[in-house]
Amino acid sequence: VQLQAYGGGLVQSGGYLQLSCAVSASFHALNRMGWFRQVPGRQRELVSMLTNGAGTNYADSVKGRFTISRDGNKNTVSLQMNDLKPEDTAVYFCYADQYYSGRYFEFWGRGTLVTVSS
């Protein structure tokens, strides 16, 4: 499974961006799809996750501002980010996992940088 993320950039505080991730596999073959982010020197953290048949979840820091969605026709997972804050500045990574033969396989896309200026 290959993931290609795009849509990062520079935005002012209070602004918005949409990240998208093109997924090479059908959503039906995947268990979870979502987004993580990482700031240099810190651990990668979950931003939002969409689980097939089980809904979505968000980090407390982004609840009410970010929305994850997917498009089955285009095989994309998107993250709409509104009311961005400087603390949202990070490299964002697209993620997916797949359950196969008794174990989970994880897949990561290359990161896309989001910079929020104050």
ZIMOKA-V495699 format. One record per residue. N is the residue number from 1. RES is the residue in one letter. PHI is phi in whole degrees, -180 to 180 (* if undefined). OMEGA is omega in whole degrees, -180 to 180 (* if undefined). Layout:
BEGIN
((N RES PHI OMEGA) (N RES PHI OMEGA))
END
This chain:
BEGIN
((1 V * 178) (2 Q -115 -179) (3 L -124 179) (4 Q -128 -179) (5 A -97 177) (6 Y -154 176) (7 G 113 178) (8 G -70 179) (9 G 165 -179) (10 L -107 -180) (11 V -144 178) (12 Q -81 177) (13 S -54 -177) (14 G 92 -179) (15 G -84 -177) (16 Y -141 174) (17 L -148 171) (18 Q -122 174) (19 L -98 176) (20 S -131 -180) (21 C -135 176) (22 A -86 -176) (23 V -112 -175) (24 S -79 -178) (25 A -106 174) (26 S -67 179) (27 F -60 -178) (28 H -67 -179) (29 A -87 -175) (30 L -108 177) (31 N -95 -179) (32 R -134 174) (33 M -139 -180) (34 G -177 -175) (35 W -135 170) (36 F -120 173) (37 R -141 -178) (38 Q -146 174) (39 V -104 180) (40 P -51 179) (41 G 88 -180) (42 R -124 179) (43 Q -72 174) (44 R -67 -178) (45 E -125 178) (46 L -71 173) (47 V -101 -179) (48 S -159 -179) (49 M -138 176) (50 L -117 -179) (51 T -109 180) (52 N -57 178) (53 G 79 -176) (54 A -138 173) (55 G 84 -174) (56 T -127 171) (57 N -143 -176) (58 Y -134 169) (59 A -65 -179) (60 D -56 -175) (61 S -69 -177) (62 V -117 -179) (63 K -58 -180) (64 G 86 -180) (65 R -116 -177) (66 F -109 177) (67 T -136 177) (68 I -98 178) (69 S -152 178) (70 R -139 177) (71 D -123 -177) (72 G -67 180) (73 N -73 -178) (74 K -99 -176) (75 N 54 178) (76 T -126 173) (77 V -119 -175) (78 S -119 176) (79 L -131 175) (80 Q -87 -176) (81 M -117 180) (82 N -112 178) (83 D 49 -176) (84 L -66 -179) (85 K -123 179) (86 P -55 180) (87 E -73 173) (88 D -83 179) (89 T -61 -177) (90 A -177 168) (91 V -91 -178) (92 Y -102 -177) (93 F -119 173) (94 C -84 -175) (95 Y -138 171) (96 A -150 172) (97 D -137 -173) (98 Q -140 178) (99 Y -96 -176) (100 Y -153 177) (101 S 52 173) (102 G 84 178) (103 R -146 179) (104 Y -98 174) (105 F -114 -178) (106 E -105 179) (107 F -133 -178) (108 W -128 171) (109 G -92 173) (110 R -69 -178) (111 G -72 173) (112 T -126 -173) (113 L -84 172) (114 V -116 179) (115 T -122 179) (116 V -114 -179) (117 S -91 -179) (118 S -87 *))
END
